Amino acid sequence: MQRLVYCIAFSSLIAMTGVVTAQPDGVAPSLDLETAITKALAGNPDLKATGYQLQIQEARVDQAGIKPRPRLQIDVEDVFGSGKNDMLRGVQSTASVAWVLERGVRESQVSAVRARSSLIESDIAIQRLDVAAETARRYLESLDLQARLVIATDGIELGAAAVTAIEQRVNAGSAPAADLARARADLRRQELVQDDIEHELLSANYRLAAQWGDNEPDFTRVLGDLLNTPEIESFASFESRLDQNPDLERYLTADRVNEAQLRFEQASNRQPWNVYAGFRWLNKESDHSFVAGVSIPLGGEDSNRGRVAEARARITQSKLEREAERLRLRTDLFVIYQELVHNAELAEAIAQDILPLYETALVQTQAAYEAGRYSYLEWSASQVNLLNARNDLVEAAHSILHNLIEIERLTGVSVEAPRLSQ
C-alpha cells in the first residue's frame, strides 16, 4: 500500500510542470506540482492527526502482549474456634502462588491486534493518496484560473484597441458616438472580468497552500501549460489497473484482520487453566507441608461459538463487499473515461476547427468595420465569440486533466503522459 502513495504522481498534471527557476529578491517563487504534493504529504494537518492512530494501535499491541501476573494467595483456617482450636492454637495457614495457563489465547489476541495495525496503515496510505489527489485538483484549479486570466487580459487588449480605433473614426465623423460608448462599456466589463478572476485565483492559491498547513501561499503562480494535454489510453488499459485500487487492496487487508480475529475467537474457546503451588503451616503440630493444585473448566469448548460464527460471517461479508466495490469502481471508471474521451474530442474540435474560424472572422470583421461596411456590434460580437471559444478550450482541457486525476485515483497508478511545457 505504501508503494501506491509514492507511485501516484498524477503525471497527466505533473508533466505540465517545469523546474522552479530562481526568482528575484522579494518575489515569491513559482510552484510546480511535484513540490506541492511533496509538501502536502509532509505537512497536511489531517495526515498529522491521523498519524497518531498508529501510536494508539502500537500501544494496544503492547497491552495485548502483557502476560497475566502470578497471584499470591494466603489462607488462614481454624482461627478463633473453641476447645483445642481456641484463639490461634489450632491455626493452619497456607501461602500459595497461582498462575494462569492461557493455552495460546494471548498469542492469538496479539496477532489479531497486530493485524488491525496493518489495517490502520492501509487507511493512512489511502488518506495520503486522497491528499495527493486533492492537492492535484487544487493545483489544477489555480492553473485553470491562470489561463483564464491570460484570456481576460487579451480581451482587455482587444477592447482597448477597439476603443482607440473607434475614437479615431468618431473624431473623423465616420462613426457614431454611440459606438465609442459601447466600446468603452465593453472594455470596462472585461476589466471587471479580470478583477473577478484575480480574486478567484488568489482564493484558489490559498486553498492550495492550506493543503500543507500554510496560512497563506508562498508562491504567486503555478507552473504548467493547461492546453498541452496528453494522449488518451484505451479503456482496457485503464481497466487492467483497476485491481491496484488502494480501496480494493484494503479489503484484502481487512480479510487478513478478520482471519486473525477468527483464530483469536477460536482460541478463546479454550478456557484458561489455573495452577497453584505453596506452603502450609500447621500451628498445632508445628508441622509444615507443600500444597499444589489445578483448576480445569468443565464442559465442551464452545463457550465462544457465537463470536466464532460472527468472525466467519465477517470474512464472507468482506469478500462480497470487495466484489461489489470493484463493480462500482469499474462503473465509475467507465463513466469518467467516457467524459474524458468526450472532452478530448471537444478540445480538439475547438482548437482545430472553431478557434481558427473565429480568429479569421475577427480579422475580417474588424477590417469591414474600419471600411464602414459593418457596425461595431458585429465587431464586438466577433471579439466575444473568440474569447468565449478560448475559455471553452480551457474548460475542456481542465476537464481532461481532472478526469485523468480521477482515473489515477481509481487505479492507484500513474498515467503515462508526455512532459508539457511551462
C-alpha positions in Angstrom: 0.0 0.0 0.0 2.8 2.4 0.8 4.0 1.9 -2.8 0.8 3.4 -4.1 1.3 6.6 -2.1 4.6 7.3 -3.8 3.8 5.8 -7.2 0.9 8.0 -7.8 2.4 11.1 -9.4 -0.7 12.4 -11.2 1.6 12.5 -14.2 -1.0 13.9 -16.5 -0.7 17.2 -14.5 2.8 16.8 -13.1 4.0 16.5 -16.7 2.9 20.1 -17.2 5.1 21.5 -14.5 8.6 22.6 -15.1 11.6 23.2 -12.9 11.2 26.1 -10.5 13.7 28.8 -11.6 15.4 31.4 -9.4 13.3 34.4 -8.6 14.3 38.0 -8.0 14.7 39.1 -4.4 11.3 39.9 -2.8 9.3 38.0 -5.4 7.5 34.8 -4.3 8.7 31.8 -6.3 6.5 29.8 -8.7 5.3 26.3 -7.7 5.4 23.0 -9.5 3.0 20.1 -8.8 5.6 17.7 -7.6 6.7 20.2 -4.9 3.1 20.9 -4.0 2.3 17.2 -3.5 5.5 16.6 -1.5 4.7 19.5 0.8 1.1 18.3 1.2 2.2 14.7 2.2 4.7 16.2 4.7 2.5 18.9 6.2 -1.2 18.2 5.7 -2.9 18.8 9.1 -5.3 15.9 8.7 -2.5 13.5 7.9 -0.5 14.6 11.0 -3.5 13.9 13.2 -4.2 10.5 11.6 -0.5 9.5 12.2 -1.2 9.2 15.9 -3.6 6.3 15.1 -0.6 4.1 14.6 0.8 5.1 18.0 -2.5 4.3 19.6 -2.6 0.9 17.9 1.0 0.1 18.9 0.0 0.8 22.5 -2.9 -1.7 22.1 -0.5 -4.3 20.7 1.8 -3.8 23.7 -1.1 -4.1 26.0 -2.4 -7.3 24.4 1.1 -8.9 24.9 1.2 -8.4 28.6 1.3 -11.7 30.4 -1.1 -12.3 33.3 0.7 -11.9 36.6 1.0 -14.6 39.2 -1.3 -14.2 42.2 -0.2 -14.6 45.8 -2.9 -16.3 47.9 -2.8 -16.6 51.7 -5.4 -18.8 53.5 -5.9 -19.0 57.3 -8.0 -21.8 58.8 -9.1 -22.9 62.3 -8.9 -19.5 63.8 -10.9 -18.3 66.9 -12.6 -21.7 67.4 -13.3 -23.5 70.6 -11.6 -26.1 72.6 -8.2 -27.1 71.1 -8.8 -24.5 68.4 -9.3 -21.7 70.8 -7.8 -18.4 69.6 -4.8 -19.2 67.4 -3.7 -22.5 68.9 -5.2 -24.6 66.0 -4.5 -22.2 63.2 -3.5 -23.6 59.8 -2.0 -21.1 57.3 -1.3 -21.6 53.6 0.7 -19.4 51.3 0.5 -20.2 47.6 1.2 -18.7 44.2 -1.2 -19.2 41.3 -0.6 -19.0 37.6 -2.9 -18.8 34.6 -2.2 -21.2 31.7 -3.6 -19.2 28.7 -3.4 -22.1 26.3 -2.4 -19.9 23.3 -5.1 -17.2 23.8 -2.7 -14.3 24.4 -0.7 -15.1 21.3 -3.9 -15.2 19.2 -5.0 -11.9 20.7 -1.7 -10.2 19.9 -1.9 -11.5 16.3 -5.4 -10.1 16.0 -4.5 -6.7 17.4 -1.3 -6.5 15.2 -3.4 -7.3 12.1 -5.5 -4.3 12.9 -2.3 -2.2 12.8 -2.0 -3.3 9.1 -5.5 -2.1 8.5 -4.7 1.3 10.0 -1.6 1.5 7.9 -3.7 0.8 4.9 -6.2 3.5 5.9 -3.4 6.0 6.3 -1.9 5.1 2.9 -5.3 5.7 1.3 -5.6 9.0 3.1 -2.2 10.1 1.8 -3.4 9.1 -1.7 -6.5 11.2 -1.2 -4.4 14.2 0.0 -2.2 13.9 -3.1 -5.3 13.7 -5.4 -6.9 16.7 -3.7 -3.7 18.7 -4.0 -3.6 17.9 -7.7 -7.2 19.1 -8.1 -6.5 22.4 -6.3 -3.3 22.9 -8.3 -5.3 22.3 -11.5 -7.8 24.9 -10.4 -5.1 27.5 -9.9 -3.7 26.6 -13.3 -7.1 26.9 -14.9 -7.6 30.4 -13.4 -4.2 31.5 -14.6 -5.1 30.5 -18.2 -8.5 32.4 -17.9 -6.6 35.4 -16.6 -4.5 35.4 -19.7 -7.6 35.3 -21.8 -9.2 38.2 -19.8 -6.0 40.2 -20.3 -6.1 39.6 -24.0 -9.7 40.6 -24.0 -8.8 43.9 -22.4 -6.1 44.4 -25.1 -8.7 43.8 -27.8 -11.2 46.1 -26.1 -8.6 48.9 -25.7 -7.5 48.6 -29.3 -11.2 48.8 -30.4 -11.7 52.0 -28.3 -8.7 53.6 -29.9 -9.8 52.7 -33.4 -13.4 53.9 -32.8 -12.2 57.2 -31.2 -10.3 57.9 -34.4 -13.4 57.2 -36.5 -15.7 59.2 -34.3 -13.3 62.2 -34.4 -13.3 61.8 -38.1 -17.0 61.8 -38.2 -17.2 58.4 -39.9 -18.7 56.5 -36.8 -21.4 57.4 -34.4 -20.5 58.4 -30.8 -22.7 55.5 -29.6 -20.1 53.1 -30.9 -17.5 54.6 -28.7 -19.8 54.4 -25.6 -20.5 50.8 -26.3 -16.8 50.0 -26.8 -15.8 51.8 -23.5 -18.6 49.9 -21.7 -17.4 46.6 -23.1 -13.8 47.4 -22.1 -14.9 48.2 -18.6 -16.9 44.9 -18.3 -13.8 43.0 -19.5 -11.7 44.8 -16.8 -14.3 43.6 -14.2 -14.0 40.0 -15.5 -10.2 40.3 -15.0 -10.7 41.5 -11.4 -13.1 38.6 -10.7 -10.6 36.0 -12.0 -7.7 37.6 -10.0 -9.8 37.3 -6.8 -10.7 33.7 -7.6 -7.1 32.9 -8.4 -5.9 34.3 -5.0 -8.5 32.2 -3.2 -7.5 29.1 -5.2 -3.9 29.6 -4.2 -4.9 30.0 -0.6 -6.8 26.7 -0.8 -3.8 25.0 -2.4 -1.4 26.3 0.3 -3.8 25.0 3.0 -3.1 21.5 1.8 0.2 21.6 3.6 -0.9 23.7 6.5 0.2 27.2 5.4 -2.0 30.2 6.3 -1.2 31.9 3.0 0.6 30.9 -0.2 4.3 31.5 -0.6 4.0 31.5 -4.4 2.5 33.7 -6.9 1.9 31.3 -9.8 1.9 27.6 -10.6 3.8 26.1 -13.5 2.3 24.3 -16.4 0.6 24.6 -19.8 -3.0 23.7 -19.4 -3.6 23.3 -23.1 -0.8 20.7 -23.8 -2.9 17.7 -22.9 -1.7 14.1 -23.1 -2.7 11.3 -25.4 -5.7 9.2 -24.1 -5.1 5.5 -23.5 -7.7 2.8 -24.2 -10.3 1.9 -21.6 -9.0 -1.7 -21.5 -5.6 -0.3 -20.5 -7.1 1.6 -17.6 -9.4 -1.3 -16.5 -6.4 -3.7 -16.3 -5.0 -1.5 -13.5 -8.2 -1.4 -11.5 -7.2 -4.2 -9.2 -4.4 -2.0 -7.9 -7.0 0.4 -6.5 -6.0 1.1 -2.9 -9.5 0.7 -1.6 -9.7 -2.8 -3.1 -6.4 -3.7 -1.5 -7.7 -2.5 1.8 -10.4 -5.3 1.6 -7.5 -7.8 1.3 -6.0 -6.3 4.4 -9.4 -6.5 6.1 -9.6 -10.2 5.2 -6.4 -10.8 7.0 -7.7 -8.9 10.0 -10.9 -11.0 10.1 -9.0 -14.2 9.8 -6.7 -13.2 12.7 -9.8 -12.3 14.7 -11.3 -15.7 13.9 -8.2 -17.5 15.2 -8.4 -15.5 18.4 -12.1 -16.3 18.9 -11.4 -20.0 18.3 -8.5 -19.9 20.8 -10.8 -18.1 23.3 -13.0 -21.3 23.2 -10.2 -23.0 25.2 -10.8 -21.8 28.7 -7.6 -21.0 30.7 -6.4 -23.4 33.4 -5.3 -22.2 36.8 -2.5 -23.9 38.7 -1.1 -23.1 42.1 1.6 -24.3 44.5 2.5 -23.2 48.0 3.4 -23.9 51.6 1.1 -24.9 54.5 1.9 -24.4 58.2 0.1 -26.4 61.0 0.5 -24.4 64.2 -0.9 -27.2 66.5 1.7 -29.8 65.5 4.3 -27.3 64.4 4.5 -29.1 61.1 4.5 -27.9 57.5 3.7 -29.3 54.1 3.7 -28.3 50.4 0.4 -27.9 48.5 -0.4 -27.8 44.8 -3.5 -27.9 42.6 -5.0 -27.2 39.3 -8.4 -25.7 38.3 -9.8 -27.0 35.0 -13.1 -25.6 33.5 -15.6 -28.4 32.7 -17.8 -28.6 29.7 -17.2 -28.5 25.9 -15.0 -25.9 24.2 -17.9 -24.0 22.6 -18.4 -21.1 25.1 -17.4 -18.7 22.4 -19.2 -20.2 19.4 -21.3 -17.1 18.8 -18.2 -14.9 18.3 -16.6 -17.6 16.2 -19.7 -17.6 13.9 -19.6 -13.8 13.8 -15.9 -13.8 12.7 -16.7 -16.3 9.9 -19.6 -14.2 8.7 -17.4 -11.1 8.6 -14.9 -12.9 6.4 -17.7 -13.8 3.9 -19.1 -10.3 4.1 -15.8 -8.7 3.4 -15.3 -10.8 0.2 -18.7 -9.9 -1.1 -18.2 -6.2 -0.3 -15.0 -6.3 -2.3 -16.7 -7.7 -5.3 -19.4 -5.0 -5.0 -16.8 -2.3 -4.6 -14.9 -3.5 -7.7 -18.1 -3.4 -9.7 -18.8 0.2 -8.5 -15.2 1.2 -9.3 -15.4 -0.2 -12.8 -18.7 1.6 -13.4 -17.1 4.9 -12.2 -14.1 4.3 -14.4 -16.3 3.7 -17.4 -18.3 6.9 -16.8 -15.2 9.0 -16.2 -13.5 7.5 -19.3 -16.5 8.5 -21.4 -16.2 12.1 -20.1 -12.5 12.0 -20.8 -12.9 10.9 -24.4 -15.7 13.4 -25.0 -13.7 16.3 -23.6 -10.7 15.3 -25.7 -12.8 15.4 -28.8 -14.3 18.7 -27.7 -10.9 20.3 -27.1 -9.6 19.0 -30.5 -12.7 20.4 -32.3 -12.4 23.8 -30.6 -8.6 24.1 -31.2 -8.6 22.9 -34.8 -11.9 23.9 -36.2 -13.6 26.6 -34.2 -10.8 28.9 -32.9 -9.2 29.4 -36.4 -12.6 30.4 -37.8 -13.3 32.8 -35.1 -9.8 34.3 -35.4 -10.3 34.8 -39.2 -13.8 36.2 -38.6 -12.5 38.7 -36.1 -9.8 40.0 -38.5 -12.3 40.2 -41.4 -15.0 41.9 -39.2 -12.5 44.5 -37.9 -11.4 45.3 -41.5 -15.0 45.5 -42.6 -15.9 47.9 -39.7 -12.9 50.1 -40.5 -14.1 50.2 -44.1 -17.6 51.2 -42.9 -19.4 48.0 -44.0 -20.1 46.6 -40.5 -21.3 48.1 -37.3 -19.4 48.0 -34.0 -22.0 45.4 -32.7 -20.8 42.9 -35.3 -17.1 43.6 -34.4 -17.9 43.3 -30.7 -19.7 40.0 -31.3 -16.7 38.6 -33.1 -14.4 39.5 -30.1 -16.8 37.9 -27.7 -17.1 34.8 -29.8 -13.3 34.4 -29.9 -12.9 35.0 -26.1 -15.7 32.5 -25.3 -14.2 29.9 -27.6 -10.8 30.3 -25.9 -12.5 29.9 -22.5 -14.3 26.8 -23.7 -11.0 25.3 -24.8 -9.6 26.0 -21.3 -12.6 24.4 -19.7 -12.3 21.3 -22.0 -8.6 21.0 -21.2 -9.3 21.4 -17.5 -11.9 18.6 -17.7 -9.4 16.3 -19.5 -6.8 16.7 -16.7 -9.4 16.4 -14.0 -10.7 13.2 -15.5 -7.2 11.8 -15.6 -6.6 12.7 -12.0 -9.8 10.8 -11.0 -8.7 7.8 -13.1 -5.3 7.8 -11.5 -7.0 7.8 -8.1 -9.2 4.9 -9.1 -6.4 2.8 -10.5 -3.8 3.8 -7.9 -1.1 4.1 -10.5 0.3 6.9 -12.7 -0.9 7.5 -16.2 1.9 7.8 -18.7 1.9 11.3 -20.3 4.4 13.4 -22.2 6.1 16.3 -20.4 4.2 19.5 -21.1 5.9 22.9 -21.4 5.6 25.6 -18.8 
